[in-house]
Amino acid sequence: MDNNELSPLGFINPMPDIDPTGFKEPPARFSPIPFWFWNGDMDENKMLWELKEFKDKGISSLFIHARFGLKVPYLSQDWFSKVRYAVEKAKELGLKIWIYDEYNWPSGTAGLEVTRKYPELRGKVLQAVIWRFKGPLFAFTEMTDSRYIDLKDTKLLRIMAMPVKALEDFPRNVMDLTPNFAFGSALSWESPEEEVYLMWFVKRDVEWYIDPFNPAAVEKFIEFTHEKYRSALSKELGSSILGFYTDEPAYYYYITGADLPTIPWSDDFPRLFRELKGYDLVEHLPALFINVGNKTAKIRFDFWDFVTKYYSKVFYQNIKDWCHKNGVLFVGHLLFEDDLRRHVKCEGNVFEHLRHLDIAGADHLYAKIGTSESPAEHVAPKIASSAAHHYGCPRTLCESFGGIYWDTTFERMKWLTDWEYVLGVDLLNPHGFHYSIEGDRKRDWPPSQFYHHPFWKYYKKFAEYVARLTYMLGGGEHVADVLLLFPISSLWANYVPQERNVFFDIIEQDFYYLTDALLRMHRDYDYVDEENLNKAEIVDGKIKIGRECYSLLFLPPITTLRLATLEKIREFYEKGGKIVFTVLLPFQSAEHGDDEAPCKMFMKLFNIDPRKIAKEIESFKGIVSKNDIRVFRSRNAKGGIACFIRTRGPLSAIKPDALVKKVLSSMLTEDVEIDNHEILCLHKVKGNNDIYFITNLSERDQKFTARLKNTGRVEAWDPEKGEVSSTLVYRTHKGRTEISLQLPRHSSTFLVLKRGEEQPHVSDSNLIVERFERINNNAFLITVYAERACSGWVEVTNGNRRKRFMLGRFTNPKIKVLSKSWELIVEDENAFLIKDWKVKLDYNCKGIEEGWYKPDYDDSSWISRRYGPLISFTEKLPSCVWYRSRFLVKGGNISKLLLDGISGRAFKIFVNGKTVEVSKPSSKLDVNIGEASLEGVIRPGENFITIQIEPANLGDGLLDPVRLLGAFSVRFDKETPVLEPLGKEIVVGKSWTEQGFPYYSGSLTYRKNIYLPASFLNKKKIMLDCSDVRDILEVEVNGSAVELRLWPPYIVDITKYVKQGNNEIKLRVTNSATNIITGKQKSSGILSPNIKVMAFDLREAKVSF
């Protein structure tokens, strides 16, 4: 494809080198690329306003994504009219558009149109029904209903039986009982006098997904989707429209979360399998569900290899070819990248499919990251980045933030982003930005990270942070010495769909363990599947794949390899390569099943029979101990080293990190040494710059020392501020650069080492170095401050000379603790949420006539309910449903009511018996959430609100709490809410939810005047420490904006802004959206009881050699 700057490929290409200017203001194309959820009426004026918001907040491109709640028929003429409008206006604003290729997900059905119009193109699974019993026994099994087994709505493929004792004779011992099929629905069979398996194989349709093995189904999907976009927007493809996004396609979509005796299927499988593998698939089906002896591994490998490659060719390759033919990119991610068991069942081998994507992608849901306790979370991003490295993809995408809850913060989003980027991601794809969150839309995989959040006004700063990460980490040379085998052949060979087994579990869990352990040992790596490993070159004792070179091949426990892989391992070892095997050595080949070839190889290497090890581990029932570990080694004259870490059980059970680290250190020099396993690091090289992205993902501040393999000038590049600092304290020792640092929780930094550019620098100090400038060859100007009392000194290295300079006595910092009470400035309307109601179903429309809306109506017989759809408390649809609630007013101004989640054909609202006029203008909260004025209807004392809804179905009703807005505070008298006048003060050390703002989402300002004498300021560095803020802090001093903190630490340098005498301090705090949207009273504001102004001794000194 075209690679010029204006082309799709040019738009996503990374920068080949870095410089401070580009870091400070990175290209906007490196900012997040979010899903724009089209989930409403798609009013063009509102769409334009939202596009301008994207532009204003630093977003340069976005995915149009049809979602739940869409009112425009998907792929209709009206739909494409809206798309054309969006593309036209985006072009005017300088934005680019991507197309998400489905309505909701997964990709493949064109909003279910393919399966609706062409039932013959629906997906299929093959279900096995397995009995094991001892004969003789007469069996009469019927398949038209579910009295005994669930065979209803299935089609028979084959019925088989085989004696348990004679499995080694498989498939000669198989009895085909299909001729015994009677009455078109039943099996009639008398079993022999021995233990037997009886197996039914039946086909079952999957109505909600296509058959992705059927070229006609994929052609229809392309015809209904991609071709319609080409017809409607052909001139924009490849220019304004950059590409198409596929989301979670899979070849198996039938109750994916359960271990069922089902496998993917298509009617053409028997013919295609015979053509490709040379034998009868149906005859060998039992091997996919039970162990049939020596050939089991081969048959399973052949089946999963067949379905993986055929699916990849029919689905992914065809869509990629269409995209490239039409000048656009093919991007997205697959299903279950991180769950190896479901990975096998639903995708086979994702590496096979990712080679078709122009940007390899992964998906990460929820507010969690990979840890020692949850190592599998690392797998999806690591698969995507490994595939990108091996296939030459310019970027690695991760769909992020789905399901991270309405209480999300920039800190949480940054934490997840840092984790993804340290694993090799360099394109952040936020899920998602909702056109509207009215009604149920807010429950579609929340949160929206769009204008509905109070933090939206600050989003550009977050977008710039992400763009800086991408600027630094996109492209370049990935430095990783280790290649970790993705054990897909062994997983296939040991996979049984209906139940788990020892070998599969050990392989899976130890792969997860090693995935995390190697990261914490700071041994970066890529995964490799056997296809890519076997295509690799062995050059100078290293494995070369694309631009990547690896010195060590690490194998998790494996039972099965292709013979070509075995030969590649042998070649690597004999040419000086380093290899680590763990727990299980392969004793099977993909070509033959149980095989002497791997056994002979490992007998020669380690004098160990892999079959014996496998039997011991399979039968071991005890507790695995670190004392059971033994390490076997083999070396050759070419420098090749092979190690086998032998245990009696899984590594994941004992976590022998120290031993694994020792084994690796004995074989391979570390690229980066970090003495803290909570710190993760990614090393890239661009030009003459070694770039180290270092992140602390833990919940605590972390101290550590990093020892970098190279030497040169080292700078700290701050991705939050875009600033480059040359004041790092570091020293060179034995050819390595040593830097001691402290990172606050959830924080990150870049260390940039410019090789060969030795510069004078501070190599040690007990002070904080703020400035280090060269005056001449032998003299330097240094600015330092002390965090505690000490005799201060700095050590300066200048070429091969190193000298310590004493800078005198420094005192402890002076600390002024500010009083807790502050003046309050309220910027937004406060909110009160009504959640609890009295409810009555009206089947005869008599509520109006009987005055159910009047304040004095007796509703004591009504049921008490919270908001929610009618189906939550009734199965019969009423003509109307009535809701009544009350609240107490003692002051303040209750000015409006938000019209959100009032779902039905029609509704009326009454307050104190008066009808509230509903005009439905857009509100600040949402373009489709209107407002109703309450002016003149609220009265002092008890107030009554009544809502009448005419539902169309049982999904209607009052779906959300009713939100009242205005200038008031909220107090709870026991459980009774009382609305009162706004107060003028607020205290720190206490959430504002306890000070009159339980449901407030927005910004509040804390204001105070403080007096600072000259003695406090003279030759001092002045810091303001707010400690615990929820969630965003803006600091203003004496009318000047000082700093915006999107996340901790909430410590700000105010030296340049304070003066002797009175100083005005304003602290503007912004919380999350959850308080107003969900009613969760999340702690907000300044929670630290002690806000401190601290004065540190600051000194400038001239030193010379």
N, C-alpha and C positions, 0 to 999 in steps of 0.2 A: 504493500500500500504506500501511497504518497507520504513522504515524511517531512514536508515543508511545514513551517510554523503555523500556517492557517488550516492545515489538514487535521482530521481527527487524531492521527498518530502524533503529529507535531504538537497538538494541544496537550497531550498527556505525557509527552516525553520529559524525562528528568533533566536537570542541569548537569553538565559534565564536570563542572568545577564550582568552587564556592568563593565568595568574597564578602567582606563586611557590609557593603552597600546592598547587595542582593539579599543578604541575611536580614538586614534591617527592614527592607521593603520587598519581601519575596513576591514573585508573580502571583496574581490572584488565581490563576488556573491551578495552583497548588492548594487552594483552600478546600474545605470539605465539599463533597458533591452529594447533596441530600436527595432522598426521595421526596418529591412534592406530591402528597396524597390528594388526588382528585376524588373528593368524597361528598360532593353536594351538588348544588344547582349550577356551579361554575359560571357565575355571573361575571361578565367580561370586565366590568369596572372593578370588581373585587379582585379578579385575577391580576389585572394591571397593577393595582395597589400592592398585591403580594409580590409580584415580580420586582417592583421598585424596592420593596423591603429586602429582598434577596440581594439586589445590587448594593444597597446601602450598607449592608452588613458584611460585605466582602465575599459573597458567594458568586462564583463566575459561571457555574453550570449546574444543572439539576436534572433529575430523572422524573418525567411525568409518569405517575403510577396510579392507575385506577384502583379504588379501594371501596370497602364497605361504606354504604351511604350515598354512593354516586347516584345522581338523579338524571344524568344524561345517558341514554342508552349506549352501552359500550360498543365501539367500532361502528356506530351509526354515522349518517351524514352530519348530524348535529355534533357528534363526538369530534369528527375530523374538522369541523368548522371551529370548534374550541381549540383544538390542537394547532390549527393554522394561525389562529389569533395569538396564541401563546408564543409560537415560534416567531411570528412577525414582531410582536412587542419585545420579546427577548432580544431579537436582533437589533432593534432600535436602542436597547439598553446596553448592548455589548455582552449579552449573556448567550451561552450555548445550551442546547437542549439534548437530552438523551431520552430514549423511549424504553420504558419498562414494558415487556412484551406480553403482559397478561392482565386480567382483571383479578385482583387479589393474587393468589398464588396457589399451586405451583404452575410454572410455565408449561404450556403444551396444549391447552384446551380451547384457547380463544374465548374465555368466559364461558366454558362448557358448551359452546356452540358445536364444536366438532363431535363430541359424544352425543349431543342431543340429535343432531341431524343425521349422524352416521353411526348407529348403534354397533355396527359390525367393526368399527374402529376403536371400540372400547378396550381398555386394558384387560389383562387376564392374569390369574395366578393358578398354579397347580397345587392342589391340596392333597396331602397324603393322609389316609386314615389307617392307622397301624394297630394291629392286635398281635400279641404274643401269647400263645397258650399251648397247652399240651393236649394232643389228641388221644384217642379218636373223639371227634366232636362234629356234630352236624351243624353247619352254619347256614342260616337263612337271613340275610341282611338286606334291608329295603332302603331305598334312597329317595323316596318322594316326599318325606317329611322329616321332622327332627325328633321323633320319639326316642331314638336310641343314639343316633349320630346325626350331626348336622350336615346332610348332603342335599338339602333342598336348594333348588335353583342352580344345580351343578350339572355338568355333562361328563359322562364316564369316558375316561381314556383307556385305562387298563386295570385289571385286577390280577394280582400275583400272590403266590405263596411260595415259601421256601423253608426247608428244614434248618433249624438253628445250628445244628452240629456240623452241617456240611457247607458252611459259608465260604470256606476256602475254594470251593468249586464254583463259586459265583462267576458268570451267570448261568452256567450249565445246569445248576441245581434249581433254577427258577421254574415254577409251574405257572403257565398262563391260564388263569381261571376265567378269562373274559368269555370263552365259549359257554361257560356255565351260567352266564347272565340270563335270567328268566323274566318273563312278563314285562320286559323293557325297563325294569326298575329294581330287580332283586338278584342276589347271588344265592345259589343253591349248591352247597359243597360239603362233602364228608371228608374231614381231614384225616391224615394217616396217624398211626399210633406213635407219635413222637412230638417233640416240641417244635412248633412252627411259627413263622411270621405270616400273617395274612395282611396284605396291603392293597387298599383301594387308591387309585390315582384319578382324581376328578378335576375338571377345569371349572373355574368360577370367574364370572365377569366382574370387572371393577367399573362401575357405572360412571364414576366421577373423574376418571382419567383416561387418557388415550393409551393405545398399545404403542409404546415408543419403539418397538421392534418392527413395526409395520411401516414401510416407507410411505404408504398411502395416508396413514394417520399424520405423519410428520408433514407431508406435502399439504394436507388440508390445513394444518395449523399455520404453516407459512402462507398459504393462500388466504386464509381468513384474517391474518394479522399483518405480516410483513408486506405482503403484496398490496394490501389496502393502504398501508402507509406510503408505499411507492407510488400508487395511483394518485393519492391525495397530495403528496408532498415531495414528489420526485426531485424537484429542483433544490430542495433543502437538504437532501441526504448527502452527507459528506461535507457539508458546509455549516449550516446552522444546526443541523441534527448530526451528532457525532457518532451515535451507536445505539445498539439494542442490548438490553439487560435481560438475562435469563435468571430465574430465581427458583431454586430447589426442584428442578426437574429430576425425575428418578425413574428407574425401570420397574420399581416395585412400590405400589401405593395401596396396600391393603392392611389395615390395623398394624401400622409400622412399629408401634410401641410394645407389641406382645411377641413372645416366642411361640409362634404357631408353626405347625408342619406344612408350611406353604412356601413356594418359591416362585420367582417370576416365570412367565410363560407366554408363548405366542404359538399360534397354530402351525406356523412354518418351522418351528424348532426341529422336529425330527428330521426333516429333509436337510435343512441347513447344517445341523450338527453332523450328520453323516458325511456331507460334502467336505466339511472343514476338519473333522476329527477322525473320520474313517470308520466309525462303528455306530451301532444302533443306540440312540439315547434312551428311548422308552424302555428297552430291555434292561438298561443299567440304572434306572431311576432309584431303586432301593438304596444304592450306595450313597445317595445324597441325604438320606435320613437315618440309616443305620450303618454300622461297621460291617462290611462284607469281606474283610480280610485284606490281603496284600495289595489289592488293586484299588482300595478305597480312595487313597490320596490322589491317585492319577485321575480317577473318574470325577472326583469333586473338582480338582484343578481344571480339568478339561471343560466341565460345565461352566464354572464361573468365569474362566478365561473366555469362553465362547460368548456368553451373554454380555460380558463387559465390552468386548471389542465390537461385537455386532451392534449393540446399543450405541456405542460411541460413534460408529460410522453412520448409522441411520439418523440419529437425532442431532448430535453436536456438529458433525462434519457438514451435514446438509444446511444447518442454520448458519454456520460459519461461512460456507461457500456463498450463500445468498448475501450475507452482510458484505463480504469482500467484493462480490460482483457489483454491489450497489454503493461501494465507497464508504461504508461505515464499519465501525468496530463491533466486535462481538465480546461482551463482557458479562460478568455475573458470578454466581456461585452455585454450588450443588447442595445435596441433602446429606445430613449426618456426616460431615467431614470429621467430626471429633469423636464419634462413637463407633469403634471398629466393628462391633457386632452388627449394628444396623447399617454400617458402611458396606459390609459385604452383601447384605440382603438387598439393599436399595440402590447401590451404585457399582458394586463390584470392586473397582479400583479407581478412585477419583483422579489419580495421576493420568490415567488413560484419557480421561475426558478434558482435563484442564489444558492439555496441549492444544486443544481447539480454540481456547479463549485468548483474545488479544491481551486482556488483563486478567491474570489469574486471580480468583477471588475466594473468600471464605465468609462465613457468617458467625457472628458472636452475639448471643442473646443474654440478657439479664446483667445485673450489676455484680458481676463476679469475674475473677481472673484466675489464671492457673496458679496453683500453690502446691506445696508438698502434699497437702491433704487432698487437693483436687487437681492432680496433674493433667488429666485428660483435657482440661480447658485450653491448654497450650496447643493442642494438636491441630485444630483447624487453621489458625493463622500460620503455623509452621508448615503445614502442607502447602498452603497457597504460596508462601514466599519461596519454599524449596522448588515448587513447580515453576514459578516465575524465573528463578535463577537457571534452571535446567532448560527451559524452553525459550529463554531469551525475551520474556515479557518485559516491557519497559517499566511496568508498575505492578504493585500487588494491592488488591482491593480488599477491604473488610467492611461488610454491612454491620453497623454498630448501633448500640444504644436501644435496640428493641427490647421492651419489657424492663427498662431500668426505673420505672415508676415515676409518678407525677412529682415526687419530692426530690427529683434529681437536681443536681447542682453542677456548676462548671467544674468543681473539684472532682466530682464523680466521673464526669465526662473526660476530664484530663487524665485521671487515673487509668481509665480504660484505654484511652488513646495511647498513653505512654507505653502501656503493656503491649498493645498491638504493634506499635512501631518498633519496640525493642525485639520483637519476634520477626520483623522483616516487612510488615505492612507499610505502605507509603501512599495509600489513597484511602482517605476516610470517607465512608458512605453512610451518613447518619440516617437512621430509621426512626422517625421520619418527620416531615414538616406537613402537618395537616392543614388543608385548605380551611376546614372547619372542625371544631370539636363539639358542635351542638348535639345534645342528646347522646345516643349510644356511640357516636363517633369518638368521643374521648376515651372509650373503652377498647378501641382498636389498637392493640399493642402499644399502650402508652409508654412514654409521654410523647406528645408533640414537642419538638424543641424550637417551635416557631414563635410568632409574636404573642402567643397565649401565655408565655412565661414572662414574669417580671424581668428575668435576666436578658431578654431579647435585645434591649437597648445597648447591651454590652457585647453582643455576639461577635462583632467585628474583631474585637481583641482576641476572642477565642479562635476565630477563623485565621487570624494572623499567626497565632501560636501554632496551629496545625500546619499552615503553609510553611512556616519555618522548619518544622520537623521534616516535611516533605522535601523542601529545598535542600536540606542537609543529607537526608538519608535516601532519597530517591536516586536510583542508578548507582554509579560508582562501582568499585570493586568490593565485593563482600568478602571479608576475611574470616574464614572458618576452616579449621584443619580437619574437622571430624565429619564423616559421612555415616549417618545412622540408617541402617537398612529398614525400609518399610516392609514388614514381614507378611506381605499380602499372600504369597504362595502358601505359607504355613497356616495362615488364617483360613484360606479357602479349603485346604486339606483337612482341617479340623472342625470346620463349621457344620453344625447340625442345627437346622432352623428351629426345631421344637424344644431344644434343651441345651444347657451348657455342658462343657466337659473340661477335664483337668488341663489338657494341653492348650486349648483355645484360651482359657482364662489366664494361664500363666503367660502366654505370649502377649495377650492384650494388656494385662495389668503391668507386666514388666516393661512393655513398650511405653506405657504412660509414665512409669517411674523414671525410666532413663531420660525421657523427654524433659522432665523437670530437673532431675539431678544434674544433667550435663549443663543446663542453663545456670544452675546455682554454683557449679564448679567453674563457670566462666569459660567453658569449652564450647564455643558456638559451633553449630553444625547445620547441615541440611539433611532432610530425609531423602532417600532414594529408593525407588522401586526397582525391581529386577530388570525391567525393560530398559530403563535409562542406565542402570549400572552396566548392563551387557553391551551397550553402545559406547561406553566410555573408553577413552584412551588411557593407557598407563604410560606416563611420561616422568622420567627421573624419580621413580619410586612414588609417584603420586597418581591419584585418580583424577582425570581431567574430564569435566562435563561442561560443555559450553565455555564460559569464562571462569568457571570455578575450578579450583584445584584442592584436593583433599589428601592429607598425609596418612590418615588413619580411618579404617573402616570398622565401625562398631556394629555388632550384630546382637539384637535382643535374642531371647530364646527362640529357636526355630526348629521345626521338624522336617521341613520340606523346602527344597530348592530346585530350580531348573538346572539341568546339567550344564547349560551355558554359563549360568551364574557360578556354579561350582568351579568351572574352568577359569572364569574371570577372577575369582578369589585366589585360585592357585597361581595364576599369572601375576597378580598383584603382589602376592607374598614372595614369589621367586624373583621379582624385580625390585625388591627392597621395601615393599609396603608393610605397614603396621596394621594388625587386625586383632580385634578383641571379640571373643565369643563368650556367651553367658548362658549358664544353666542347662540348656538343651543344645546338643549338636545335631545337625540334620542326618537322618537315617533314611530319608525318602527322597525320591526325585519326582518332579512333575511328570516326567515321561513314563515312569515305570511303577510308581508307588514305592513300596519297600524296595530298596536298592542297595547293592553292595558298593557301588561307586563312592558315595559319600562316606560310608563306613570305613572303607579302605583309606581314604584320604585322611580321616581324623585319627585312625589307628596309627598312621605314619607320623602325623604331626604331634599327637599327644599320648600315643600308646593307650588310647581310651576307645572303647567300643560305644558309639552313640546309642545303639539299641539297648545296651545294658543300662545306660544312664536314664533313658526314657522309661524303661520298666521300673527302675527304682523310684523315679519321681512320680510316676503314675500310681504306684502302690503305697507311697509314703503317706502316713496318716498322722505323724507326730507334729511337733512345733519346730519350725525352722529357726535355727540359731546362727548367729554370726560365727560361732565356733565351728560350724559345719563347713565353712567356706575354705576351699583350696584353690590355689592359682597354679595352673600348668603353663609352661612356656616352651616355645620352640623358636630357634633362630636359624638363619642360613648365612652363607658367605656373602650374599649381596646386601646384607643389612636388614633383611626381612625379619619381622618379629610377629609371632602369633601367640596370644594369651587366651587361656580359657579359664573363666571364673566359674568354678563348679560349686554348686550348693545342692542341698537336698530338697529344695523348694524354691518358690519365687523370690527374686530380689525384692519385690515390692513389699514382702512381708517383713523383711529385716532391714531394708534401706542401708546397705553398706557403703554410704557415701565416701567415707574416708578411704576404704579399700579401693573403690573404683578410681578415686582421685589419685591414689598412690600408683595404681597400675598405669594409668594414663601418663602420669609424670615420669614414670620409668621408661616410657616409650617415645614421648613427644614433649618438646619444650612448650610452655604456655605462651600464647600470644598476649594475653592479659591476665595478670594475677590480681585478684581482689580478695581481701581477707574478711569478707562479710557476705554470707550467702543470701542476705536479703537484698543485696544490690545486684541488678542485672545490667548487662552491657552488650551493645552491638557495635562492632568495629567495621567501618567503611573507609575506603580510600578514594579520594577524588583529587586528581592532579598530584600535587606534592603534599597534600593534606591527609594525615591520618585522623579520621573523625571517630571519636568514641562517644556514643550516646549512652549516658549512665543514668539509671533511674532507680529511685527508692520507692517501691510499690507497697511497702509495709505501712502499718498504722503508727509507727514511731520514728523519731529522728534516728538516723543511722550514721555512725562514724566508720570510716574505712580508709585503707591505703590501697591505691591502685598502682601496680607496677607494669608499665607499658614496655613492650618489646623493643621499641625504637627510641631514638634520642633526637633532640632538636628543640626548637622553640615551642613552648606550650602556651595556649591561650584558653580562656574560658569563654564560651559563646552561650549567652543566656537566651533560650528560646522564648521566654515570656516577654522580655523587654527588647529583644533584638540587639543587645549590646555585646560588644567584644571587649574582654578585659585581659590585659597583659600583666596583671598583678598576682598571678598564681604563684604560690610557693611550691617549688619542686626542686628535686635534685636528681642527678644522674649517678647511678651506682651499678657497676658491673654491666654496662651496656644497656641498662634499663632506666626508664624515667619513673621516679617515685613521687607520687602526689598523695598527700593526706587530706581528706575532705570530710565535711559533714553535710549530709543532705536532710532537710526536713522531710516529714512524712509526705508521701505522694508527690515528691518533687523530682526534677530531672535537670541535667545540664549536659552540655557538650564540652568535651575536651578536644581541642584541635592541636595536633602536633605537626609542625612543619619540619619535615626531615632535613637534616643538614644545616638548618638555619640557627646555629647556636647563638644565643643572645645573652647578655648579662641579665641576671634575674635574682630574685630573693630565693635562696635555697632552703632557708629554715628561719623560724621566728616564733616567739611566744606572743606576738602581737598580730592584729588584723591589718594587713597591708592594703591601703586604699589607692595609693599611687606610687609608681616606680618609673622615674624618667631619667634618661641619660642626659647629662650636661655635656660631658666630653668623654674621651676614652677611659678615663679613670675616676670620674666623679658622677654621682647620682643624687637625685632629689627623691626623698622618700616621705610619704605621708602615712602615718600609722595611728591606730588607736588601740586601747587595751580594754578587754572585757572584764578584767579583774586586776586587783593590785599586784604589781610585780616590778622587778627590775627589767625594763624592756630591752630587747636586743633584736637585731636582724643579722642574718648571715647572707652575704651577697657572693654570688659566683660570677666571675668575669673571666671567661676563657678557662684556663687551667688553674686560675687562682681563686681561692675561697677565703673570705675574711668575715669575722664576726664584729659587729659594731654595737657598742652599748649606747642606749638612748636615754638612760636615766630612769628615775623612779616614776611609776604610774600609780595612781590611786584607784580605789574601787569607784565604780560609777555612782553618781548622785542620782537618787530616784525620788521622783515626786509622784505620789499616788493621788489620782484625782478623785474628788468626791463622787459618790454614786448617783446623785441626782443630776439630771440634765434637762435642759429645755427641749421640748418635743415639737418637731415640725412634721406634719402629716402631708404627704404629697398626693396620695391617691384616696379614693373613697374607701372607707371601711366597709366590711361586709358582715352580715349576719346570716347564717344558714339555718333554714328550717328543715329539719330532717324527720321529725316525728309527727305523725298525723292520725287523726281519726278518719276512718274510711268507711264508706257505705256504697254498695252496689245498687244501682237504680235500674230495675228491669222494665219499669213502666213510665219513665220520664216524668215522675211526679215531684221531683226535688224542688223545682222552681215554684210550683204551685203551693207546696207545703212550707216554703220558706227556709229551706235547708241552709241558705247562705246568710241568714240573718244572725246578728251577734247573739241574740237571746235564744236561739234555737237549742234545744236539749239534744246533744249528741252523745250522751253517756252510754247509749246502747250500741254505738258504732264500734267497729273493731279498731284496735290500735295497730298501725303498720308504719314501717319506714317506707321511703320511696322505693320504687322498683316496678317492673312490668306486672300486668294483671296476672300473668301465668304463675307468678310467685305465690298467689294466694287464692286463685279460683280457676276452675276448668270451664266455666260457662261464661260466655261473653255477654255483659250487660249492655243495655242501651246507653247508660251513662254511669260514670263512676265519680263519686264526690270525695273531696279531701278537705278536712277542716283542721286548722291549728290556731294557736294563740300565742301572743308574746306581749311582754310588759314594757311600756315606754315611760321613762322618767326624764326624758330630755333628749337633746340632739336633733338632727335633721335627717329623717329617713326619707330619701328623695325618690328612689326608683327601685324597681324590681326587674331582675333579669329573666327573660323568657327562654329558659333552657330545659330541654327534656320534658316538655309538656306535649305528649305525643298522642295524637288522635285526629279524627276528621275535623273536629272543632273543639274549642274550649272557651270557658269564661272564667274570669277572675273577679272575686268580690273581696273588698277590704272593708270591714265594719259595715257590711250590708250594701256598700256602694260598688257599682260596676267600675272596674278599672279599664280605661281605654288602652287598647293594644295596637300600637302603630308599627311595631317590629322594625325600627331602624337598627342598624348594626351597633354593637357596643364595643367598647375598648377591649373587652375580653375576646370577642370573636365576631367575624363578619356575618355570621348567621345566627348569633344569639342577640335577640332584640332587647329593648328596654321598655318598660311601662312606667309612666310617671305616677308617683304616689302623692304628689302635691295635693294638699287639701283633704286627704282621706285618713291620714294617721292622726290619732288623738292621744292625749296623755292617758296613762293607765293601761288597762287591758285592751288589746287589739286582736281582732279576729280576721283570719284570712281563709277564704273558701275557694276551691277550684273545682269546676265541673268540666269533665272531659267526656266526649263522645268517642269511644274507641272503635277502631276498624278491625282490630284483632287483639289477641291476648298478649301481644308484644307491646301494646300501647299502655298508656297510663302516665303517672308522674314518675319519670325515670331518674330524676336528679333532685337533690335538695333545692328548695327555692331560696334564692339569694336576694337579700335586701341590701341596698347600697345607700351610703350617705355619710354625713359628718356626725358620727356618734361613737361611743365606746360600748363594749359589751361586758357585762358582769354577770356571773352566775350566782344567784342566791340559792344555795344548795344546788338543786338541779334546774331551777327556774331561771331562764335567761332574762336579763334586764338591760334595756338599751338606755344609755345615759349620755349626758353631754361629754364631748371630748375633753380630756384633761390637758394640762399645759406642761406637764413634766413626765419624764420617764426615767427609770433607774436602770443602771447596768447590773449585771450579775443575775438577771432574771429575764426570762423569755417575754417578749411582748405579747405572747398569747395569754399570759397571766396578767397583763396590764391593759386589758380592754380591746385587744386585737386578736382574738382566737382564730378568726377566719380570714385575716388580712394577708393578701399576697401583693407585695409592692415594695416601695421604699419608704423608710422613716429616717428622719435626720435627728441626730443627737447634737445639741449645740451647747457650748459652754465657753466662758471667758476664764482664762487662767493667767496668773501673774508669774513671770519668770524674771528673777533678778539678774543683774549683770554677772554676778559670781557663778550663776548656774550655766551661763552661756559662754563665758570667755574660754577660748581654746578648747572647746568641747564639740563632740559630735552628739547631736540631739536626736534621739529615737523615740517614736511613739509606739507603744506596745499595747495593742488591744486584745491580744492573746486568743480568745475564743469568740469568733464572729460567725453568725449563721445568716447570710452565706457570703455576700459580696460587700466589700468595704470601699467606699470612696472617702478620701481624707482631703479636707480643705482647711488651710490655715491662713488666717488674716486675708480672706477673700481670694486666695490663690489655690488652684487645684494642685495637690501634691502628688497623689498616686491613687491608682485604682487597683485593688487587690481582688482578683476573681476567686482566689483560693488561698489557703495558708501558705506561708506564715503571715499573720496580720501585724507585721512590724514595719514601720515606715520611717524613713530618714526625713526629718523635718528641719534639719540644720539651717538650710537656706531660707526658710520661711518664718522662723520665729524671731522675735525681737525682745529687747529689754522692756519690761512692763507688761501691760495687758495684751493677751493674745486670744483671738477668737478661733476656737476649734469647732469644726463641723464634721461629724461622722455620719455619712449617709450609708445606711445598711439596706440591702435588698435581699429578700428571702425567696423561697421557691413558690411554685404555683399550686402546690398540693393543698394549702390551707383553704383557698377559695374554691378549688375545683373538686376536691374529694371531701373536704371538711375535716381532714386530719389536722389536728392542732400541733403541727411540727414546730419544735422550738426555733425561735427566730430572734434576731437582734444580737446585742452584745451580751454574751453569757458570762464573760469573765467579770468578777466583782471588782477587780483592780485594774483600771486603765492607768498605765504608767508612762510618765515622761522620764527618759533616762539620759543622763549626760555623761559621756565617756571622755576620758582624757584623750585629746587629739594633738598629735605632734608632727611637725614637719622638720625634717633633718636633711642636711647635705652630708653625704659620706663619700670618701674617696680612698683609693688604694695607694 
